[in-house]
Amino acid sequence: MAAVSAPAPGELATLVWVGQGQAERFEGGAWRRAPEFDYEFSVEQHRYADRWESVKTMRRRHPGYDGSAGPRVQSYLFRLELTAGANPTEVDYQISSSLGKGRGRGDREFRKAVLELDADVSMFAPFDRYRITQDYQYEEGKLLELVELNDGASPWVRNREVALLFGATSYPAPPTRLGAAGTAADVEASADASAAASADAVALAGTSAGLALSSALRGRDLQVLVSLAGMPAVLERCAASAGDVRACLRGTLKRGVRRALMARAPRLISALRAVALARGR
């Protein structure tokens, strides 16, 4: 399974995030945990030069959930129109979504953003707006979000979300960014630069261990090699650990990459051991 699927025509990237949200309620002047409202979620995020289109699916599993926030499983659609902000380092968002319409602002590398939506809810609902603060940590393959439900300036509920980029690799740099002029050509040129950086990363796998892996693996297994491309030292170290390759991988790699590797552990371990034997270790 890959974090980024083949983009559709005109699409720069498709990212899939998988994570969990922890709920809190503001009661008696303090924030208190509300674990019965916790949820798992996934976001399928399609990035184009001038817009993002996303689908978010949430699932509440806690046996104590009372249904007051809707069905246990819910899906939401989001469309963010991108325009260059007045500040040359910023991008503005116009948002239409299942939750309501709104606006937002972030940086042109799409690392941090704040989105504000007018909630499309009943006049009797205990909140009337959403505020979403995003922190994309591409190099770690992680997304942090704080989703606040407020009644005017008064807080009511907030959800702390942590998601991982779903798949075997993280980005060495933001996969898309808004060019200085904010044109499609600027964004596409940036995407081309990102692709070139990825190609350079693959070239880094030209260690003896990396070459052995590339000759031993095919298809999706070879995609795993890309996730290791920026870590030739890991390959060399684990190839030298012929007696305990699995433990070496588990102890050295980040969790998201490790999970993908362990799914293919027999073939990867065999390839690394072959390198070790070829060196007489």
Backbone hydrogen bonds, N-H to C=O, Kabsch-Sander energy under -0.5 kcal/mol:
donor,donor_aa,acceptor,acceptor_aa,energy
5,S,14,T,-0.6
11,E,8,A,-2.7
12,L,47,R,-2.7
13,A,47,R,-1.4
15,L,45,Q,-2.7
16,V,3,A,-1.1
17,W,43,V,-2.6
18,V,164,L,-2.2
19,G,41,F,-2.7
20,Q,162,V,-2.0
21,G,39,Y,-3.2
22,Q,160,R,-2.4
23,A,21,G,-0.5
24,E,158,R,-2.2
25,R,32,R,-3.0
26,F,156,W,-2.6
27,E,25,R,-0.9
27,E,30,A,-2.7
30,A,27,E,-1.3
32,R,25,R,-2.8
34,A,23,A,-2.6
37,F,34,A,-2.3
38,D,35,P,-1.6
39,Y,21,G,-1.9
40,E,59,R,-2.7
41,F,19,G,-2.5
42,S,57,T,-2.0
43,V,17,W,-2.5
44,E,55,V,-2.5
45,Q,15,L,-3.4
45,Q,43,V,-0.7
46,H,44,E,-0.6
46,H,53,E,-3.1
47,R,13,A,-3.0
47,R,45,Q,-0.6
48,Y,46,H,-0.6
48,Y,51,R,-3.1
49,A,10,G,-0.6
52,W,80,L,-2.1
53,E,46,H,-2.6
54,S,78,F,-2.6
55,V,44,E,-1.8
56,K,76,Y,-2.7
57,T,42,S,-2.5
58,M,74,Q,-3.1
59,R,40,E,-2.7
60,R,72,R,-2.1
61,R,59,R,-0.6
65,Y,62,H,-1.8
70,G,67,G,-1.7
74,Q,58,M,-2.1
74,Q,72,R,-0.5
76,Y,56,K,-2.7
78,F,54,S,-2.4
79,R,96,S,-2.5
80,L,52,W,-2.6
81,E,79,R,-0.6
81,E,94,Q,-2.8
82,L,50,D,-2.7
83,T,92,D,-2.0
85,G,90,E,-1.9
90,E,87,N,-2.3
91,V,106,G,-2.5
92,D,83,T,-3.1
93,Y,104,G,-2.5
94,Q,81,E,-1.7
95,I,93,Y,-0.5
95,I,102,G,-2.5
96,S,79,R,-2.2
98,S,77,L,-2.1
101,K,118,D,-0.5
102,G,95,I,-2.2
103,R,116,E,-2.2
104,G,93,Y,-1.7
105,R,114,V,-1.8
106,G,91,V,-2.3
107,D,112,K,-1.6
108,R,89,T,-1.5
110,F,107,D,-1.8
113,A,134,Q,-1.5
114,V,105,R,-2.3
115,L,132,I,-2.9
116,E,103,R,-3.1
117,L,130,Y,-2.3
118,D,101,K,-3.1
119,A,117,L,-0.7
119,A,128,D,-1.6
120,D,99,L,-3.2
121,V,119,A,-1.6
125,A,122,S,-1.9
128,D,150,N,-2.7
129,R,150,N,-1.5
130,Y,117,L,-2.5
131,R,148,E,-2.1
132,I,115,L,-3.1
133,T,131,R,-0.5
133,T,146,L,-2.3
134,Q,113,A,-3.1
134,Q,132,I,-0.5
135,D,144,L,-2.3
136,Y,111,R,-4.0
137,Q,135,D,-0.6
137,Q,142,K,-3.2
138,Y,136,Y,-0.7
140,E,137,Q,-1.0
141,G,137,Q,-0.7
141,G,138,Y,-1.1
142,K,137,Q,-2.2
143,L,163,A,-2.7
144,L,135,D,-2.3
145,E,161,E,-2.2
146,L,133,T,-2.0
147,V,145,E,-0.5
147,V,159,N,-2.8
148,E,131,R,-3.1
148,E,146,L,-0.6
149,L,157,V,-3.4
150,N,129,R,-2.2
150,N,148,E,-0.6
151,D,154,S,-3.2
152,G,150,N,-0.8
154,S,151,D,-2.1
156,W,149,L,-1.4
157,V,149,L,-1.9
158,R,24,E,-2.2
159,N,147,V,-2.7
160,R,22,Q,-2.6
161,E,145,E,-3.2
161,E,159,N,-0.7
162,V,20,Q,-2.2
163,A,143,L,-2.7
164,L,18,V,-2.7
165,L,141,G,-2.9
166,F,16,V,-3.1
167,G,165,L,-0.7
171,Y,138,Y,-1.0
178,L,108,R,-2.6
182,G,179,G,-0.8
187,V,183,T,-2.0
188,E,184,A,-2.9
189,A,185,A,-2.5
190,S,186,D,-1.8
191,A,187,V,-2.2
192,D,188,E,-2.4
193,A,189,A,-2.0
194,S,190,S,-2.1
195,A,191,A,-2.3
196,A,192,D,-2.3
197,A,193,A,-2.2
198,S,194,S,-2.0
199,A,195,A,-2.1
200,D,196,A,-2.3
201,A,197,A,-2.0
202,V,198,S,-2.0
203,A,199,A,-1.8
204,L,200,D,-1.2
204,L,201,A,-0.5
205,A,202,V,-1.7
206,G,203,A,-1.5
211,L,207,T,-2.9
212,A,208,S,-1.8
213,L,209,A,-2.2
214,S,210,G,-2.4
215,S,211,L,-1.6
216,A,212,A,-1.3
217,L,213,L,-2.0
221,D,218,R,-1.6
222,L,218,R,-0.5
222,L,219,G,-0.6
223,Q,219,G,-1.1
224,V,220,R,-1.1
225,L,221,D,-0.8
225,L,222,L,-0.5
226,V,222,L,-0.9
227,S,223,Q,-1.1
228,L,224,V,-0.9
228,L,225,L,-0.8
229,A,225,L,-0.6
229,A,226,V,-1.1
231,M,228,L,-2.5
234,V,231,M,-0.8
235,L,231,M,-1.5
236,E,232,P,-2.5
237,R,233,A,-2.6
238,C,234,V,-2.8
239,A,235,L,-2.3
240,A,236,E,-1.4
241,S,238,C,-0.6
242,A,240,A,-0.8
244,D,241,S,-1.5
248,C,244,D,-1.8
249,L,245,V,-2.5
250,R,246,R,-2.6
251,G,247,A,-2.3
252,T,248,C,-1.2
253,L,249,L,-2.1
258,R,254,K,-3.1
259,R,255,R,-2.6
260,A,256,G,-1.4
261,L,257,V,-2.3
262,M,258,R,-2.8
263,A,259,R,-1.2
264,R,260,A,-0.5
264,R,261,L,-1.6
265,A,262,M,-1.3
268,L,264,R,-2.1
269,I,265,A,-3.3
270,S,266,P,-2.1
271,A,267,R,-2.1
272,L,268,L,-2.5
273,R,269,I,-2.6
274,A,270,S,-2.0
275,V,271,A,-1.6
276,A,272,L,-2.1
277,L,273,R,-2.8
278,A,274,A,-2.2
279,R,275,V,-1.3
280,G,277,L,-1.5
281,R,276,A,-2.7
